[in-house]
């Protein structure tokens, strides 16, 4: 018998958060987030929880937890895309089609009650956060805020009637002594047009993140799945990111003092979290201090150029200035992710760097009858 139980207590929520620790026990690539942080992220301390209808569910089989899932209805998505689509997220499950089917059926029922016509996912919680199941690149560790999952999840989705909605790509660039000549040549063109680049200010961090929000909402507005970032969600996310951000790697491009582009290269703190295994105590804090000095990878997490300034070398100039910050650290590679499979502009940037695709993530969907 499979029992699906809604999470209603802190004890249930902790069980929801910690279930993957047993599911992935022994997997050298899995990286859990800190349980303390997730307890806050899944509460009303996260403004998204206030804006959207979110429910969490646990599946039990034989009296033991066998899976988890969340249902999400985001009014902002419905308004932006004029689409009655709801989402499932935070899916984790043992290799059992019956358990997986029971979890998805519960979310589908929740969405149908609210008049949704499409179930799509995984979204954790939206396209502004982690989304998709890893389909290619299972032999590489996940970078900060990117999915990692059991390979059989994709088989379960297919067996349960879900189909591909969209693929997201990740590209990997291994640093050399200098940037490709083409990047430097294009960056010089932007400089001659009076475009400048400055690092963000930790002192004025929230103000500069508001600049990012303005650029992001303009640059991404036509993209599949785009959801504009409300101010309170931006402030919340900025608070979570601030300890991770290096100003010399987080840059704003300007023309005549007006912000037109943003680049945020974030050190891959998954390298640290892997050694903490969800716990925060004196021992894991000591490990964090030690391993944080050994981070060698970056993720291109924040990026956008206003449409009217594209194809003017702004991207190349941002990377040229960011490269100066990269040389100050111990960084060896950068992941460009995630990139929509049809986002030709960003794919061409990866090609300009000679960065091959090395991972692929898939978002699934199903029509609700």
Secondary structure, DSSP 8 states (H G I E B T S, - for coil): -EEEEE--SHHHHHHHHHHHHHHTTT-TT-----HHHHHHHTSTTSHHHHHSEEEEEEEEETTEEEEEEEEEE-HHHHHHHT--EEEEEEEEE-S-HHHHHHHHHHHHHHHHHTT--EEEE-EESSTTSEESEEEE-TTS---TT-----THHHHHHHHTT-EEEEEEEEEEEE--SS--HHHHHHHHHHHHTTEEEEE--STTHHHHHHHHHHHHHHHSTTSTT-----HHHHHHHHHHHGGG--GGGEEEEEETTEEEEEEEEEE-THHHHTTTTT--SHHHHHHHHHHGGG--EEEEEEEEE-GGGTTSSHHHHHHHHHHHHHHHTT--EEEEEEEETT-HHHHHHHHHHT-EEEEEEEEEEEE--
